[in-house]
C-alpha cells in the first residue's frame, strides 16, 4: 500500500541526489501510525557505488557509522539499567578505577548527552595500529582518560566520539561480553534482525550486498563492508561510537520498536519504557539539543526539516545515514546513504537531508504546521 499522497517528489529528489553524486545510492524507510495500525513504505535509488555497483535494494547493507551510538550503545545501556546494575548518574570512576581526578566524577548521563568536557575526536588509530590487537582497547581507555578536558563539565555540549568509546567499554565491563555479542543477544535477535543488523567483528565482513564508502588513504583501498571510521577499525570493527552495519528495513524495524517503547507498548526488548522516556528528553545543557544518546531537532536548520515535532529524536551518521522518530505524529524515517563514497570531503548531504524529510512529510500530508 502506498502511504504517500505524492511519492513522485520523494523519488525525484532521490534520483537527483544520485545524479548529483550526493551519494551513489540511497535507501529510505518510512513508517506511520501506532503499533496496531502501522503502515510502511520503502524507496531505493541508485547503486552501491558510482561505477559498476549493484542496484540498491532492501538487501543493501550500509555502514551506519554514528547511528551505532543510539541504536547499539545507548540501547544496551538501557538494558543494563533495566537489570539494575548501572544507573545514569554512575561516575566513570566506578568502571575505571584509575580514572584521574578530573574525570572520576563524569557521569554516564554526561557522556550520553555530550557535556562531559571530553574532546570531540582524536586520531587514535595512528598509534593503536602499531599495537597488538589484544591490548588496543585497554591502551585506548587509558589514553582517553588521560586526555585534558576541553571545557568544564555541564557548561556546554561538544559531540564526542571519545565519550561513546568509553560508554562502549562500560557496557563490556559491566556485562562481561563484547559489544557485538551483547547487541545480537539483546537487540538484534529479539527483533529478528540478526542477519541484517550487526557489527563485523575483527573487520571481517559477513557475506552481503554492501554499499561502498570511501577510498581510505590510510588503508589504501575502497571500503565496502569494512567500517569507515578508522578508530573503530583499529579496535577490530566493534566500538561504542561506530561499527554497526544494517539494511534500511532493519533500521526501520528497530526505530519502530523505540517509538513503541516510548509510548509504553509491549516490546521484545528488555527495556523499561520509563527509562527510555527519560533518555529521549532534551537535557538542560546550555545551548544543546542533546537528549541521552539521541539528538532532538534544532529550532532552525534541523536535518529533520521543518515538520517534525519538537519532541522528536534522531541521530546522524558520518557516512550519510540518519533516522528521526516523531512520537506526536507517529512518523519514523530512516535515510541511509553512502555520501562519503568515494570521498568524505563530499558534504552535499547537508542540503539533501532536510529537503528529503520535508518531501516525506508533504507526501504524508503532514506539512501543514
C-alpha positions in Angstrom: 0.0 0.0 0.0 1.3 3.5 -0.9 1.1 5.6 2.2 2.1 8.8 0.4 -0.3 11.3 -1.2 2.6 12.2 -3.5 5.5 9.8 -3.8 6.9 11.4 -7.0 8.5 14.3 -5.3 10.5 12.0 -3.0 11.6 9.8 -5.9 12.6 12.9 -7.9 14.7 14.2 -5.0 16.4 10.8 -4.6 17.2 10.4 -8.3 18.5 14.0 -8.4 20.7 13.3 -5.4 22.2 10.2 -7.1 22.8 12.1 -10.3 24.4 15.0 -8.5 26.7 12.5 -6.7 25.4 13.4 -3.3 25.7 9.6 -2.9 25.8 6.6 -5.2 22.8 5.0 -3.6 20.0 5.6 -1.1 17.5 3.6 0.9 14.6 5.3 2.6 12.2 3.6 5.1 9.1 5.4 6.4 6.6 4.1 8.9 3.5 5.9 10.1 0.9 5.1 12.7 0.8 3.4 16.1 1.7 -0.2 16.5 -1.8 -1.5 15.9 -2.3 0.5 12.7 1.1 0.8 11.2 1.9 1.4 7.5 5.3 1.3 5.8 6.9 2.4 2.6 10.5 2.0 1.3 12.2 3.7 -1.6 15.5 2.7 -3.1 17.5 4.5 -5.7 21.0 4.4 -7.2 23.7 1.8 -6.9 26.2 0.6 -4.3 29.0 2.6 -6.0 29.2 5.2 -8.7 30.8 2.9 -11.2 29.9 -0.7 -11.6 27.8 -1.2 -8.5 24.7 -3.2 -7.9 21.3 -1.5 -7.6 20.5 -0.5 -4.0 17.6 -2.6 -2.6 16.2 -4.0 0.6 19.2 -6.3 1.0 21.8 -3.5 0.7 23.9 -3.1 3.9 25.1 0.4 4.8 27.8 1.4 7.2 25.6 3.1 9.8 28.5 5.0 11.4 27.4 7.0 14.5 23.9 5.5 14.4 25.8 2.9 16.5 25.7 5.4 19.4 21.9 5.4 19.9 20.9 2.1 18.3 23.6 -0.1 19.9 25.4 1.5 22.8 22.6 3.6 24.2 20.0 0.8 24.0 22.4 -1.7 25.6 23.0 0.8 28.5 19.2 0.9 28.8 19.1 -2.9 29.2 21.7 -2.8 31.9 19.7 0.0 33.7 16.7 -2.3 33.5 18.7 -5.0 35.2 19.7 -2.5 38.0 23.4 -3.0 37.5 24.1 0.6 36.4 22.4 4.0 36.7 22.7 7.2 34.6 24.3 9.0 37.5 27.1 6.5 38.0 30.5 8.1 37.7 33.3 7.0 35.4 35.4 6.0 38.5 33.0 3.2 39.2 34.0 1.5 36.0 37.6 2.7 35.6 39.4 2.7 38.9 42.4 4.5 37.5 40.4 7.5 36.2 42.2 10.7 37.2 40.6 13.2 39.5 39.2 15.5 36.8 37.5 12.6 35.0 36.4 10.5 38.0 33.2 12.3 38.6 32.0 12.3 35.0 28.7 10.5 34.9 27.2 8.2 32.3 24.5 10.8 31.8 27.1 13.5 30.9 28.8 11.1 28.4 25.4 10.3 26.9 24.5 13.9 26.3 28.0 15.0 25.2 28.6 17.5 28.0 31.4 15.6 29.8 34.2 18.0 28.9 35.9 15.4 26.6 37.2 16.4 23.2 35.2 15.6 20.1 37.7 13.4 18.3 41.3 12.2 18.3 43.0 10.1 15.6 43.9 7.3 18.0 44.2 4.7 15.1 47.6 6.2 14.1 49.3 4.8 17.2 46.9 2.0 18.1 47.5 0.3 14.8 51.1 -0.5 15.8 50.0 -2.3 19.0 48.9 -5.9 19.2 45.1 -6.1 18.8 44.6 -7.7 22.2 45.9 -4.6 24.1 44.5 -1.9 22.0 41.2 -1.3 23.9 43.0 -1.1 27.3 45.5 1.3 25.8 42.8 3.4 24.3 40.9 3.6 27.6 44.0 4.8 29.5 44.6 7.3 26.7 41.1 8.8 26.7 41.1 9.1 30.5 44.4 10.9 30.3 43.1 13.5 27.8 42.8 17.0 29.1 39.2 18.2 29.5 38.3 20.8 26.9 35.7 22.6 29.0 34.0 22.5 32.4 31.5 19.6 32.7 27.9 20.5 32.0 28.6 24.0 30.7 28.1 23.1 27.0 27.8 20.2 24.7 30.5 19.0 22.3 29.6 16.0 20.3 32.2 13.4 21.3 33.3 10.1 19.9 35.6 9.8 23.0 32.6 9.7 25.3 30.9 6.9 23.4 34.1 5.0 23.2 34.1 5.0 27.0 30.4 4.1 27.1 31.0 1.1 24.9 33.7 0.0 27.3 31.4 0.4 30.2 28.8 -1.9 28.5 31.5 -4.5 28.1 32.9 -4.1 31.6 29.5 -4.5 33.3 28.1 -7.2 31.1 31.3 -9.2 30.7 30.6 -9.6 26.9 31.8 -8.0 23.8 29.6 -5.2 22.5 28.8 -7.0 19.2 27.8 -10.2 21.1 25.6 -8.4 23.6 24.0 -6.4 20.7 23.0 -9.6 19.0 21.6 -11.1 22.1 19.6 -8.2 23.4 18.7 -6.1 20.4 19.1 -7.8 17.1 17.9 -11.3 17.8 14.7 -10.4 19.8 13.6 -8.3 16.8 14.6 -10.9 14.2 17.4 -8.8 12.8 20.4 -11.0 13.5 21.2 -11.3 9.7 20.5 -7.6 8.8 21.9 -5.5 11.7 25.3 -6.3 13.1 29.0 -5.5 13.7 31.7 -7.0 11.5 33.9 -8.4 14.3 37.6 -8.5 13.5 36.9 -6.3 10.4 35.8 -9.5 8.6 32.7 -8.5 6.5 29.9 -11.0 6.6 28.7 -12.1 3.2 26.3 -9.5 1.9 25.4 -6.7 -0.5 27.4 -3.6 0.9 27.2 0.0 -0.2 30.7 1.2 -0.8 32.0 4.0 1.3 35.2 6.0 0.8 38.6 5.3 -0.7 40.6 5.3 2.5 44.0 6.8 2.1 45.2 5.2 5.3 44.2 1.7 4.2 44.8 2.3 0.5 41.6 0.8 -0.7 37.9 1.5 -1.4 35.9 0.2 1.5 32.8 -2.0 1.3 31.8 -3.9 4.4 34.8 -2.5 6.4 33.9 0.2 8.8 34.8 3.6 7.5 35.7 5.0 10.9 39.5 4.5 11.5 39.4 4.3 15.3 36.7 1.7 15.1 38.7 -0.2 12.5 41.7 -0.2 14.8 39.6 -1.8 17.5 38.6 -4.6 15.3 35.3 -3.1 13.9 33.5 -3.0 17.2 33.2 0.1 19.3 30.7 2.2 21.2 30.7 5.1 18.7 30.7 3.3 15.3 30.8 -0.2 13.6 27.2 -1.1 13.1 26.0 -2.2 9.6 22.4 -2.6 8.6 19.7 -2.6 5.9 17.1 0.1 5.6 14.4 -2.4 6.7 16.4 -3.5 9.8 17.0 0.1 11.0 13.3 0.9 10.4 12.2 -2.1 12.4 14.5 -1.0 15.3 13.3 2.6 15.4 9.7 1.4 15.2 10.5 -0.6 18.4 11.9 2.5 20.0 8.8 4.5 19.1 6.5 1.8 20.5 8.5 1.5 23.7 8.4 5.3 24.1 4.6 5.1 24.0 4.6 2.3 26.6 3.8 -0.6 24.2 4.9 -4.2 24.9 8.2 -4.9 23.3 10.6 -7.9 22.8 13.4 -5.6 24.0 14.2 -5.8 27.8 14.0 -2.0 28.3 11.6 -0.3 30.7 9.5 2.4 28.9 10.0 4.8 31.7 13.8 4.6 31.4 13.6 5.2 27.6 11.3 8.1 28.2 14.0 9.7 30.5 16.6 9.2 27.7 14.6 11.0 25.0 14.1 14.2 26.9 16.4 17.0 25.9 18.9 17.7 28.6 19.4 21.2 30.2 22.9 21.7 29.0 23.2 25.3 27.8 22.8 25.7 24.0 22.4 21.9 23.5 19.9 19.9 21.5 21.0 16.6 23.0 18.9 14.1 24.9 20.6 10.9 26.3 22.2 9.2 23.3 19.7 10.8 20.9 19.6 14.3 19.3 16.5 16.5 19.0 15.5 19.0 16.3 17.2 22.3 16.4 15.0 25.4 16.3 16.2 26.2 12.8 18.2 24.4 10.2 17.4 20.9 11.6 18.4 18.0 9.4 14.8 16.7 10.0 13.4 19.6 8.1 10.5 21.8 9.1 7.7 19.5 10.0 8.9 17.1 12.8 7.5 17.9 16.2 9.9 19.4 18.8 9.6 16.2 20.9 11.2 14.1 18.0 14.5 12.4 18.4 17.1 11.2 15.9 20.7 10.9 15.0 23.1 11.4 12.1 25.9 9.1 10.9 29.1 10.4 9.3 28.7 8.1 6.3 25.4 9.8 5.3 22.9 7.9 7.5 20.2 9.2 9.8 16.9 8.4 11.5 14.1 10.5 13.0 11.3 9.5 15.3 8.2 11.7 15.9 6.1 10.4 18.7 3.4 13.0 18.3 2.7 12.4 14.7 3.8 8.7 14.8 6.3 9.1 12.0 9.6 7.2 11.7 12.0 7.9 8.9 15.3 6.1 8.1 17.7 7.7 5.5 20.7 5.5 4.5 23.2 6.7 2.0 26.9 6.4 1.3 27.7 10.1 0.9 31.4 9.5 1.7 31.8 7.5 -1.5 34.4 7.9 -2.8 35.5 10.8 -0.5 34.5 12.1 2.9 35.0 15.6 1.6 31.6 15.4 -0.1 29.2 17.5 2.1 26.3 17.9 -0.2 24.2 15.7 2.0 23.7 18.7 4.3 21.2 20.2 1.9 19.7 16.9 0.9 18.7 15.7 4.3 16.2 18.4 5.3 14.8 18.5 1.7 14.2 14.8 1.8 12.4 14.9 5.2 10.3 17.8 4.1 9.3 15.9 1.0 8.4 12.8 3.1 6.2 14.9 5.4 4.5 16.6 2.5 3.9 13.2 0.9 2.3 12.0 4.2 0.1 15.1 4.3 1.8 16.4 7.5 3.4 19.6 6.1 0.7 22.0 7.5 2.4 23.3 10.6 
